[in-house]
Amino acid sequence: MKKTLLIGLAVIAVAGGGVAFALGGTIQSRPAAIGAQAQTTFAIESMTCATCPITVRKAMEGVAGVSAVSVDFNAKTARATYDPRRTNVGAIVAASTNAGYPAHAVQN
């Protein structure tokens, strides 16, 4: 019984992060790797619901060389950290666009 209660509390704690995001938070992926990294901010106008940032983050993280992505639903932006020796802005834009969320770089 005690084990079941602890598991239930763990599930609620994990689900709470999704609720916080839906209320206007930022979703953050894994930390950036140490090395020569670049960061670019992308405007993504077509995000309309709380699950859109998850799709954008996963699409951008799927690009080889991308080490971290944070998406701000309220600002309609995503910030990608990547190894410029392995990928470029165009590949990250293409990944987001192919997932249904056209993006364009707004800051390097």
NORNORMO-V505915 format. One record per residue. N is the residue number from 1. SS is DSSP state (hx for helix, st for strand, lp for the rest). Layout:
n=N ss=SS
n=N ss=SS
//
This chain:
n=1 ss=lp
n=2 ss=hx
n=3 ss=hx
n=4 ss=hx
n=5 ss=hx
n=6 ss=hx
n=7 ss=hx
n=8 ss=hx
n=9 ss=hx
n=10 ss=hx
n=11 ss=hx
n=12 ss=hx
n=13 ss=hx
n=14 ss=hx
n=15 ss=hx
n=16 ss=hx
n=17 ss=hx
n=18 ss=hx
n=19 ss=hx
n=20 ss=hx
n=21 ss=hx
n=22 ss=hx
n=23 ss=lp
n=24 ss=lp
n=25 ss=lp
n=26 ss=st
n=27 ss=st
n=28 ss=st
n=29 ss=lp
n=30 ss=lp
n=31 ss=lp
n=32 ss=lp
n=33 ss=lp
n=34 ss=lp
n=35 ss=lp
n=36 ss=lp
n=37 ss=lp
n=38 ss=st
n=39 ss=st
n=40 ss=st
n=41 ss=st
n=42 ss=st
n=43 ss=st
n=44 ss=lp
n=45 ss=lp
n=46 ss=lp
n=47 ss=lp
n=48 ss=lp
n=49 ss=lp
n=50 ss=lp
n=51 ss=lp
n=52 ss=hx
n=53 ss=hx
n=54 ss=hx
n=55 ss=hx
n=56 ss=hx
n=57 ss=hx
n=58 ss=hx
n=59 ss=hx
n=60 ss=hx
n=61 ss=hx
n=62 ss=lp
n=63 ss=lp
n=64 ss=lp
n=65 ss=lp
n=66 ss=st
n=67 ss=st
n=68 ss=st
n=69 ss=st
n=70 ss=st
n=71 ss=st
n=72 ss=st
n=73 ss=lp
n=74 ss=lp
n=75 ss=lp
n=76 ss=lp
n=77 ss=st
n=78 ss=st
n=79 ss=st
n=80 ss=st
n=81 ss=st
n=82 ss=st
n=83 ss=lp
n=84 ss=lp
n=85 ss=lp
n=86 ss=lp
n=87 ss=lp
n=88 ss=lp
n=89 ss=hx
n=90 ss=hx
n=91 ss=hx
n=92 ss=hx
n=93 ss=hx
n=94 ss=hx
n=95 ss=hx
n=96 ss=hx
n=97 ss=hx
n=98 ss=hx
n=99 ss=lp
n=100 ss=lp
n=101 ss=lp
n=102 ss=lp
n=103 ss=lp
n=104 ss=st
n=105 ss=st
n=106 ss=st
n=107 ss=st
n=108 ss=lp
//
